[in-house]
Amino acid sequence: MSRLPFPPSAKPQPFFSPDGIPSRTVVLVGMMGAGKTTIGRRLAQICGLPFVDADIEIERAAGCSIPEIFARHGEASFRDGERRVIQRLLDGPPCILATGGGAWMDAQTRRLVRRHAVSIWLRAPVHVLVKRVAGRAGRPLLAQGRPEEVLGRLVGLRYPVYAEADIIIDCGDETVEQGVQRVREVLGEYRRPEAVHVSLSHHSYDVLIGPDLISRAGALLAPHLPQKRVVVITDRTVAELHLPRLLASFEETGIRADVIAVPGGEESKSLPCYGDVMNQLLSTGIERKTTIVALGGGVVGDLAGFVAATALRGLPFVQIPTTLLSQVDSSVGGKTGINAVAGKNLIGAFHQPIVVLADSSALATLPRRQRVAGYAEIVKSGLIADPELFAWCETHGRDVLDGDPEALTQAVRRACAFKASVVAADEKEQAAVGGRALLNLGHTFGHALEAELGYDGRLLHGEAVSIGIHLAMALSVELGYASVEDLQRLDRHLRSLDMPVSFDWFRESFSADVLLNHMTRDKKMQDGKVAFVLLRGIGRAFTTREIPSETVRNLLITEGCHP
């Protein structure tokens, strides 16, 4: 029950103050007859806050009744005045604010409420509304026909937009006290998702982190979609787990959705799969404002992002990563692509998402091995330039791998915040020294291992990174940049969590010369020199191309490879 946007914050703020009073205005949304006034008055009384009826405030400001405003000036003029009144109220101290049935239909009003308040839609079926408004006077819209017909038509138009509220509470034949109690219970449980803001030179977006975001994806995305039309690209395993909830959220908010499902696994990041997906996508009749939604792990995100970057020369793109690895790594930063025979991610483009939804609840379905793969990227972030994050990992790493919800949420937030800062400074990896290239710590070694094993599932990308960061630190020690104590500290942490550290993790044997050959095919090669990210200690990474191949070869042999 969360939504966006809201000012970026390090941690979600509790809705209630210590004395039990809401810390911001509560805006009640719904049709006439939903109970906004009766529930709002009682809620305000209990919370010790003022109750404000927006319609009364509008009449007071205009000096005449709402029917008179409609008759003299029309609905457009009324909505404009309504918005100004609501903005004035939201700029004031917290209150319980009941709005008219049409207020939430105004996009500017919705934006104001999202920024300054918490919105609750009191959802009631038509037959309940008809019974409650029977005999009411002074309702201009009800004068347009039989109440059940008018209300039925308005419900069809308004409910998909009302569904964008922060919280939805179903109302029926319960008493006012029961309705108020339900509102208070939900408000007590309510937390906004955590947000990491990614600010780039020509684009910015939020990474939202929290539980059950997939179920509220329609409400979260609707304000950002150029049109209410999306194509979801997912894999078949993820589709079984999460697609029904996502599609239900789209239906609730009136978003038309098509689905393209691909096989799971790295083989889907291929030219044949890309071509098949592109043909399916074009057959749906997409337009330039149709948004691509990636639902899945890093493979789906990379593939869907590249499809979005190239279809019709660029479509809006949303990431909904469902693995820990994709939430902390591939979903942030705009790198998209597919693999070629010559190597991994050699075909691709930079294409930034318009928003990322990192649903922490989705991580509960992951096996521990998948969490290990994602956790390696978090450790990597700490090693690069955030020693406090590395220390946090030493304390909380086991909680992350055990699936503790709070630890997972904080791990994702910290890692995304770190990556966002790096990407903001060097979006397209063009810095001559350091910059975004630092995020490749461990990847030169890791990609070589993945390539040698043929991306067949024996080694996950994050597992390769886990081994890669050990090898990068070992190479740094060998060259005198880092201390052996730093290497021991890193290895102690990884081994304490049963994570892969070096070649002793494999049943297979590896050739140092073959791995070196894979490194020379890396897309980061320049002037025939392999790029390495090394360390001068924990939190002090740097880039270099001046490492002799023989030095790397000797390290690989020392670590367990044969020549």
ZADO-517172 format. One record per residue (C-alpha): residue number from 1; residue in one letter; x negated, y, z negated. Coordinates in steps of 0.2 Angstrom, whole numbers, padded with zeros to 4 digits, always signed. Layout:
<rs>
     k   r      xx      yy      zz
   NUM   A       X       Y       Z
...
</rs>
This chain:
<rs>
     k   r      xx      yy      zz
     1   M   +0000   +0000   +0000
     2   S   -0013   +0013   +0005
     3   R   -0016   +0025   +0019
     4   L   -0027   +0038   +0026
     5   P   -0034   +0051   +0028
     6   F   -0040   +0058   +0011
     7   P   -0056   +0067   +0006
     8   P   -0071   +0055   +0006
     9   S   -0075   +0049   -0012
    10   A   -0088   +0038   -0020
    11   K   -0074   +0028   -0029
    12   P   -0055   +0028   -0030
    13   Q   -0048   +0040   -0042
    14   P   -0035   +0033   -0054
    15   F   -0017   +0040   -0050
    16   F   -0013   +0043   -0069
    17   S   -0022   +0054   -0081
    18   P   -0026   +0046   -0098
    19   D   -0010   +0053   -0105
    20   G   +0001   +0044   -0092
    21   I   +0005   +0059   -0081
    22   P   +0002   +0058   -0062
    23   S   -0013   +0067   -0056
    24   R   -0005   +0073   -0040
    25   T   +0012   +0076   -0033
    26   V   +0023   +0062   -0029
    27   V   +0033   +0064   -0013
    28   L   +0049   +0054   -0011
    29   V   +0053   +0050   +0007
    30   G   +0069   +0042   +0014
    31   M   +0086   +0044   +0021
    32   M   +0100   +0053   +0013
    33   G   +0108   +0042   +0001
    34   A   +0091   +0033   -0003
    35   G   +0091   +0039   -0021
    36   K   +0077   +0052   -0019
    37   T   +0086   +0065   -0030
    38   T   +0093   +0054   -0044
    39   I   +0077   +0043   -0045
    40   G   +0066   +0059   -0043
    41   R   +0074   +0068   -0058
    42   R   +0073   +0054   -0070
    43   L   +0055   +0050   -0065
    44   A   +0050   +0068   -0067
    45   Q   +0058   +0068   -0084
    46   I   +0049   +0052   -0090
    47   C   +0032   +0059   -0083
    48   G   +0034   +0076   -0090
    49   L   +0033   +0084   -0073
    50   P   +0044   +0097   -0064
    51   F   +0057   +0090   -0052
    52   V   +0058   +0099   -0035
    53   D   +0071   +0096   -0022
    54   A   +0064   +0103   -0006
    55   D   +0081   +0106   +0002
    56   I   +0086   +0118   -0013
    57   E   +0069   +0127   -0011
    58   I   +0072   +0129   +0007
    59   E   +0089   +0137   +0004
    60   R   +0082   +0148   -0009
    61   A   +0069   +0154   +0003
    62   A   +0081   +0157   +0017
    63   G   +0095   +0165   +0007
    64   C   +0108   +0153   +0015
    65   S   +0113   +0135   +0015
    66   I   +0105   +0122   +0026
    67   P   +0121   +0120   +0037
    68   E   +0120   +0139   +0040
    69   I   +0102   +0138   +0045
    70   F   +0106   +0124   +0057
    71   A   +0120   +0134   +0064
    72   R   +0111   +0150   +0066
    73   H   +0093   +0145   +0071
    74   G   +0094   +0126   +0076
    75   E   +0084   +0111   +0069
    76   A   +0067   +0116   +0076
    77   S   +0067   +0132   +0066
    78   F   +0073   +0123   +0050
    79   R   +0059   +0110   +0052
    80   D   +0046   +0124   +0053
    81   G   +0053   +0133   +0037
    82   E   +0054   +0116   +0029
    83   R   +0036   +0112   +0032
    84   R   +0030   +0129   +0025
    85   V   +0040   +0127   +0010
    86   I   +0033   +0109   +0007
    87   Q   +0015   +0116   +0010
    88   R   +0018   +0129   -0003
    89   L   +0024   +0116   -0016
    90   L   +0010   +0104   -0012
    91   D   -0003   +0119   -0015
    92   G   +0005   +0121   -0033
    93   P   +0003   +0110   -0048
    94   P   +0008   +0091   -0048
    95   C   +0027   +0088   -0047
    96   I   +0040   +0075   -0041
    97   L   +0046   +0081   -0024
    98   A   +0061   +0075   -0015
    99   T   +0061   +0079   +0003
   100   G   +0075   +0079   +0016
   101   G   +0078   +0064   +0027
   102   G   +0070   +0072   +0042
   103   A   +0055   +0080   +0034
   104   W   +0043   +0065   +0036
   105   M   +0047   +0065   +0054
   106   D   +0036   +0080   +0057
   107   A   +0018   +0075   +0060
   108   Q   +0011   +0091   +0052
   109   T   +0021   +0088   +0037
   110   R   +0015   +0070   +0036
   111   R   -0003   +0076   +0037
   112   L   +0000   +0089   +0023
   113   V   +0007   +0075   +0011
   114   R   -0007   +0063   +0015
   115   R   -0020   +0075   +0010
   116   H   -0012   +0082   -0005
   117   A   +0000   +0070   -0012
   118   V   +0006   +0051   -0014
   119   S   +0021   +0047   -0003
   120   I   +0034   +0034   -0008
   121   W   +0047   +0028   +0005
   122   L   +0063   +0023   -0004
   123   R   +0069   +0010   +0009
   124   A   +0088   +0006   +0009
   125   P   +0098   -0004   +0021
   126   V   +0111   +0005   +0031
   127   H   +0126   -0002   +0022
   128   V   +0119   +0004   +0005
   129   L   +0116   +0022   +0013
   130   V   +0134   +0022   +0020
   131   K   +0142   +0018   +0003
   132   R   +0131   +0031   -0005
   133   V   +0135   +0046   +0007
   134   A   +0153   +0042   +0009
   135   G   +0163   +0059   +0006
   136   R   +0147   +0070   +0005
   137   A   +0149   +0087   +0013
   138   G   +0135   +0099   +0019
   139   R   +0126   +0086   +0029
   140   P   +0124   +0093   +0047
   141   L   +0119   +0076   +0054
   142   L   +0133   +0067   +0047
   143   A   +0145   +0079   +0056
   144   Q   +0139   +0071   +0073
   145   G   +0150   +0055   +0072
   146   R   +0155   +0041   +0061
   147   P   +0143   +0039   +0046
   148   E   +0138   +0021   +0049
   149   E   +0134   +0025   +0068
   150   V   +0124   +0041   +0064
   151   L   +0115   +0032   +0050
   152   G   +0111   +0017   +0060
   153   R   +0104   +0028   +0074
   154   L   +0094   +0038   +0062
   155   V   +0087   +0022   +0054
   156   G   +0081   +0015   +0071
   157   L   +0072   +0032   +0074
   158   R   +0065   +0036   +0057
   159   Y   +0061   +0019   +0048
   160   P   +0045   +0016   +0059
   161   V   +0039   +0033   +0054
   162   Y   +0044   +0032   +0036
   163   A   +0033   +0016   +0036
   164   E   +0018   +0027   +0036
   165   A   +0021   +0032   +0018
   166   D   +0008   +0026   +0005
   167   I   +0020   +0015   -0004
   168   I   +0036   +0007   +0001
   169   I   +0049   +0002   -0012
   170   D   +0065   -0007   -0007
   171   C   +0081   +0000   -0014
   172   G   +0098   -0008   -0015
   173   D   +0111   -0010   -0029
   174   E   +0100   -0008   -0044
   175   T   +0103   +0005   -0057
   176   V   +0094   +0022   -0057
   177   E   +0084   +0016   -0072
   178   Q   +0079   +0000   -0063
   179   G   +0074   +0010   -0048
   180   V   +0064   +0022   -0059
   181   Q   +0055   +0007   -0068
   182   R   +0050   +0000   -0051
   183   V   +0043   +0016   -0045
   184   R   +0033   +0018   -0061
   185   E   +0026   +0000   -0060
   186   V   +0021   +0002   -0042
   187   L   +0013   +0019   -0046
   188   G   +0003   +0011   -0060
   189   E   -0004   -0002   -0049
   190   Y   -0008   +0010   -0034
   191   R   -0025   +0014   -0029
   192   R   -0031   +0023   -0013
   193   P   -0044   +0013   -0003
   194   E   -0062   +0018   -0005
   195   A   -0068   +0029   +0009
   196   V   -0085   +0031   +0018
   197   H   -0085   +0045   +0030
   198   V   -0096   +0043   +0046
   199   S   -0100   +0061   +0053
   200   L   -0108   +0061   +0070
   201   S   -0113   +0076   +0081
   202   H   -0097   +0074   +0092
   203   H   -0086   +0062   +0083
   204   S   -0082   +0057   +0065
   205   Y   -0072   +0043   +0057
   206   D   -0068   +0034   +0040
   207   V   -0072   +0017   +0035
   208   L   -0058   +0012   +0023
   209   I   -0062   -0002   +0010
   210   G   -0049   -0010   -0001
   211   P   -0038   -0025   -0003
   212   D   -0023   -0029   +0008
   213   L   -0027   -0016   +0021
   214   I   -0022   -0028   +0036
   215   S   -0005   -0029   +0029
   216   R   -0004   -0010   +0030
   217   A   -0014   -0008   +0046
   218   G   +0001   +0000   +0055
   219   A   +0003   +0014   +0043
   220   L   -0016   +0017   +0042
   221   L   -0019   +0017   +0060
   222   A   -0003   +0026   +0067
   223   P   -0009   +0044   +0063
   224   H   -0025   +0041   +0074
   225   L   -0018   +0031   +0089
   226   P   -0016   +0042   +0104
   227   Q   -0001   +0032   +0108
   228   K   +0008   +0018   +0099
   229   R   +0001   +0004   +0110
   230   V   -0013   -0007   +0105
   231   V   -0022   -0023   +0112
   232   V   -0029   -0034   +0098
   233   I   -0044   -0044   +0103
   234   T   -0047   -0058   +0090
   235   D   -0054   -0076   +0089
   236   R   -0042   -0091   +0087
   237   T   -0048   -0095   +0069
   238   V   -0046   -0077   +0063
   239   A   -0029   -0076   +0072
   240   E   -0022   -0091   +0061
   241   L   -0028   -0082   +0045
   242   H   -0024   -0064   +0048
   243   L   -0015   -0060   +0064
   244   P   +0003   -0062   +0058
   245   R   +0001   -0049   +0044
   246   L   -0007   -0037   +0057
   247   L   +0007   -0039   +0069
   248   A   +0020   -0037   +0056
   249   S   +0012   -0021   +0051
   250   F   +0012   -0015   +0069
   251   E   +0030   -0020   +0071
   252   E   +0035   -0011   +0055
   253   T   +0028   +0006   +0061
   254   G   +0034   +0004   +0079
   255   I   +0017   +0000   +0087
   256   R   +0018   -0011   +0103
   257   A   +0004   -0024   +0102
   258   D   -0003   -0037   +0114
   259   V   -0015   -0050   +0109
   260   I   -0030   -0058   +0117
   261   A   -0038   -0073   +0108
   262   V   -0056   -0080   +0112
   263   P   -0065   -0095   +0105
   264   G   -0074   -0093   +0089
   265   G   -0093   -0092   +0089
   266   E   -0107   -0083   +0098
   267   E   -0103   -0091   +0115
   268   S   -0089   -0078   +0116
   269   K   -0102   -0064   +0117
   270   S   -0105   -0069   +0135
   271   L   -0102   -0062   +0153
   272   P   -0090   -0075   +0157
   273   C   -0079   -0072   +0142
   274   Y   -0081   -0053   +0144
   275   G   -0074   -0055   +0162
   276   D   -0060   -0066   +0156
   277   V   -0055   -0054   +0142
   278   M   -0056   -0039   +0154
   279   N   -0045   -0047   +0167
   280   Q   -0032   -0051   +0153
   281   L   -0033   -0034   +0146
   282   L   -0030   -0026   +0163
   283   S   -0016   -0037   +0167
   284   T   -0006   -0030   +0152
   285   G   -0005   -0013   +0161
   286   I   -0016   -0003   +0149
   287   E   -0017   +0016   +0150
   288   R   -0032   +0028   +0145
   289   K   -0023   +0030   +0128
   290   T   -0021   +0012   +0124
   291   T   -0032   +0007   +0109
   292   I   -0042   -0009   +0107
   293   V   -0041   -0017   +0090
   294   A   -0055   -0029   +0085
   295   L   -0049   -0041   +0072
   296   G   -0063   -0053   +0067
   297   G   -0081   -0055   +0063
   298   G   -0097   -0047   +0072
   299   V   -0094   -0057   +0088
   300   V   -0077   -0051   +0090
   301   G   -0082   -0033   +0085
   302   D   -0096   -0033   +0098
   303   L   -0086   -0040   +0112
   304   A   -0070   -0030   +0109
   305   G   -0081   -0014   +0107
   306   F   -0090   -0017   +0124
   307   V   -0073   -0021   +0132
   308   A   -0066   -0004   +0125
   309   A   -0082   +0005   +0130
   310   T   -0080   -0001   +0148
   311   A   -0062   -0003   +0152
   312   L   -0055   +0012   +0162
   313   R   -0072   +0020   +0157
   314   G   -0068   +0020   +0139
   315   L   -0053   +0017   +0127
   316   P   -0050   +0021   +0109
   317   F   -0057   +0008   +0098
   318   V   -0053   +0001   +0080
   319   Q   -0063   -0011   +0070
   320   I   -0055   -0023   +0057
   321   P   -0069   -0033   +0052
   322   T   -0065   -0049   +0042
   323   T   -0082   -0055   +0037
   324   L   -0094   -0048   +0024
   325   L   -0107   -0047   +0038
   326   S   -0097   -0037   +0050
   327   Q   -0090   -0026   +0036
   328   V   -0107   -0020   +0031
   329   D   -0116   -0020   +0047
   330   S   -0109   -0022   +0065
   331   S   -0092   -0013   +0062
   332   V   -0101   +0004   +0057
   333   G   -0112   +0013   +0070
   334   G   -0104   +0010   +0087
   335   K   -0116   -0003   +0094
   336   T   -0107   -0015   +0105
   337   G   -0112   -0028   +0117
   338   I   -0114   -0046   +0123
   339   N   -0128   -0058   +0125
   340   A   -0138   -0062   +0141
   341   V   -0148   -0078   +0146
   342   A   -0163   -0067   +0142
   343   G   -0158   -0063   +0125
   344   K   -0146   -0057   +0112
   345   N   -0136   -0040   +0114
   346   L   -0145   -0035   +0130
   347   I   -0129   -0029   +0138
   348   G   -0120   -0016   +0128
   349   A   -0116   +0002   +0125
   350   F   -0114   +0014   +0111
   351   H   -0095   +0016   +0108
   352   Q   -0089   +0023   +0091
   353   P   -0073   +0017   +0083
   354   I   -0059   +0029   +0078
   355   V   -0057   +0021   +0061
   356   V   -0063   +0005   +0052
   357   L   -0052   -0005   +0040
   358   A   -0063   -0016   +0029
   359   D   -0050   -0027   +0020
   360   S   -0058   -0034   +0005
   361   S   -0044   -0047   +0003
   362   A   -0050   -0055   +0019
   363   L   -0067   -0060   +0011
   364   A   -0058   -0072   +0000
   365   T   -0055   -0084   +0014
   366   L   -0074   -0085   +0018
   367   P   -0085   -0099   +0013
   368   R   -0100   -0095   +0002
   369   R   -0111   -0097   +0017
   370   Q   -0103   -0083   +0026
   371   R   -0104   -0071   +0011
   372   V   -0123   -0076   +0010
   373   A   -0125   -0070   +0028
   374   G   -0117   -0053   +0025
   375   Y   -0126   -0051   +0008
   376   A   -0143   -0052   +0017
   377   E   -0138   -0036   +0026
   378   I   -0134   -0027   +0010
   379   V   -0151   -0032   +0002
   380   K   -0159   -0026   +0019
   381   S   -0151   -0009   +0016
   382   G   -0159   -0008   -0001
   383   L   -0176   -0013   +0005
   384   I   -0176   +0001   +0019
   385   A   -0173   +0016   +0009
   386   D   -0161   +0013   -0006
   387   P   -0171   +0006   -0021
   388   E   -0155   +0009   -0032
   389   L   -0145   -0002   -0020
   390   F   -0158   -0016   -0021
   391   A   -0158   -0015   -0040
   392   W   -0139   -0016   -0040
   393   C   -0140   -0031   -0029
   394   E   -0152   -0039   -0042
   395   T   -0139   -0037   -0055
   396   H   -0123   -0040   -0045
   397   G   -0128   -0051   -0031
   398   R   -0121   -0067   -0039
   399   D   -0105   -0059   -0042
   400   V   -0104   -0054   -0023
   401   L   -0108   -0072   -0017
   402   D   -0095   -0079   -0030
   403   G   -0082   -0068   -0022
   404   D   -0079   -0056   -0036
   405   P   -0067   -0043   -0028
   406   E   -0074   -0028   -0037
   407   A   -0092   -0033   -0033
   408   L   -0087   -0036   -0015
   409   T   -0079   -0019   -0013
   410   Q   -0093   -0010   -0021
   411   A   -0106   -0019   -0011
   412   V   -0097   -0015   +0005
   413   R   -0095   +0003   +0000
   414   R   -0113   +0005   -0004
   415   A   -0120   -0003   +0011
   416   C   -0108   +0006   +0023
   417   A   -0113   +0023   +0015
   418   F   -0131   +0019   +0017
   419   K   -0128   +0014   +0036
   420   A   -0117   +0029   +0039
   421   S   -0131   +0041   +0033
   422   V   -0144   +0033   +0044
   423   V   -0132   +0033   +0060
   424   A   -0127   +0051   +0057
   425   A   -0146   +0056   +0058
   426   D   -0150   +0045   +0073
   427   E   -0134   +0039   +0082
   428   K   -0141   +0032   +0098
   429   E   -0158   +0026   +0090
   430   Q   -0168   +0039   +0099
   431   A   -0179   +0045   +0085
   432   A   -0198   +0043   +0089
   433   V   -0202   +0037   +0072
   434   G   -0190   +0028   +0059
   435   G   -0172   +0033   +0061
   436   R   -0159   +0021   +0066
   437   A   -0172   +0008   +0071
   438   L   -0176   +0005   +0052
   439   L   -0159   -0004   +0052
   440   N   -0168   -0018   +0062
   441   L   -0178   -0023   +0047
   442   G   -0180   -0042   +0048
   443   H   -0171   -0042   +0065
   444   T   -0187   -0045   +0076
   445   F   -0190   -0061   +0067
   446   G   -0172   -0065   +0064
   447   H   -0167   -0063   +0083
   448   A   -0182   -0074   +0088
   449   L   -0176   -0088   +0076
   450   E   -0158   -0086   +0083
   451   A   -0164   -0087   +0101
   452   E   -0174   -0103   +0098
   453   L   -0159   -0112   +0090
   454   G   -0148   -0106   +0105
   455   Y   -0135   -0097   +0094
   456   D   -0127   -0114   +0091
   457   G   -0121   -0111   +0073
   458   R   -0136   -0119   +0064
   459   L   -0142   -0102   +0059
   460   L   -0130   -0087   +0056
   461   H   -0136   -0070   +0060
   462   G   -0136   -0065   +0042
   463   E   -0146   -0080   +0037
   464   A   -0159   -0076   +0050
   465   V   -0160   -0058   +0043
   466   S   -0163   -0066   +0026
   467   I   -0178   -0075   +0032
   468   G   -0183   -0060   +0043
   469   I   -0184   -0048   +0028
   470   H   -0195   -0060   +0019
   471   L   -0206   -0062   +0034
   472   A   -0206   -0043   +0036
   473   M   -0211   -0040   +0018
   474   A   -0224   -0054   +0019
   475   L   -0232   -0046   +0035
   476   S   -0232   -0029   +0026
   477   V   -0242   -0037   +0011
   478   E   -0254   -0046   +0024
   479   L   -0257   -0029   +0032
   480   G   -0260   -0020   +0015
   481   Y   -0244   -0009   +0016
   482   A   -0234   -0017   +0001
   483   S   -0239   -0026   -0015
   484   V   -0238   -0044   -0018
   485   E   -0227   -0040   -0033
   486   D   -0214   -0032   -0021
   487   L   -0214   -0049   -0011
   488   Q   -0212   -0059   -0026
   489   R   -0198   -0048   -0032
   490   L   -0189   -0050   -0016
   491   D   -0191   -0069   -0015
   492   R   -0186   -0071   -0033
   493   H   -0170   -0062   -0029
   494   L   -0166   -0072   -0013
   495   R   -0171   -0089   -0020
   496   S   -0161   -0086   -0036
   497   L   -0146   -0085   -0025
   498   D   -0151   -0100   -0015
   499   M   -0153   -0089   +0001
   500   P   -0164   -0094   +0015
   501   V   -0181   -0086   +0013
   502   S   -0193   -0095   +0025
   503   F   -0196   -0110   +0036
   504   D   -0194   -0122   +0022
   505   W   -0175   -0119   +0024
   506   F   -0175   -0128   +0040
   507   R   -0175   -0146   +0045
   508   E   -0182   -0141   +0062
   509   S   -0200   -0136   +0065
   510   F   -0205   -0120   +0075
   511   S   -0219   -0115   +0086
   512   A   -0227   -0099   +0082
   513   D   -0231   -0096   +0100
   514   V   -0213   -0099   +0105
   515   L   -0206   -0087   +0092
   516   L   -0218   -0074   +0098
   517   N   -0212   -0077   +0116
   518   H   -0194   -0073   +0110
   519   M   -0200   -0057   +0102
   520   T   -0207   -0051   +0118
   521   R   -0190   -0052   +0126
   522   D   -0182   -0041   +0113
   523   K   -0173   -0026   +0119
   524   K   -0183   -0015   +0108
   525   M   -0199   -0019   +0117
   526   Q   -0208   -0003   +0124
   527   D   -0224   -0002   +0134
   528   G   -0226   -0021   +0131
   529   K   -0227   -0019   +0113
   530   V   -0215   -0027   +0100
   531   A   -0207   -0016   +0088
   532   F   -0208   -0020   +0069
   533   V   -0200   -0013   +0054
   534   L   -0212   -0015   +0039
   535   L   -0212   -0009   +0021
   536   R   -0223   +0001   +0010
   537   G   -0213   -0006   -0005
   538   I   -0195   -0008   -0009
   539   G   -0185   +0007   -0002
   540   R   -0199   +0013   +0009
   541   A   -0197   +0006   +0027
   542   F   -0206   +0012   +0042
   543   T   -0207   +0007   +0061
   544   T   -0223   +0003   +0071
   545   R   -0228   -0005   +0087
   546   E   -0246   -0007   +0083
   547   I   -0246   -0025   +0075
   548   P   -0258   -0037   +0084
   549   S   -0249   -0052   +0091
   550   E   -0262   -0063   +0083
   551   T   -0258   -0056   +0066
   552   V   -0240   -0061   +0068
   553   R   -0245   -0078   +0074
   554   N   -0256   -0081   +0059
   555   L   -0242   -0076   +0047
   556   L   -0230   -0088   +0056
   557   I   -0242   -0102   +0054
   558   T   -0245   -0098   +0036
   559   E   -0227   -0098   +0033
   560   G   -0224   -0115   +0040
   561   C   -0224   -0114   +0059
   562   H   -0235   -0125   +0070
   563   P   -0246   -0116   +0083
</rs>
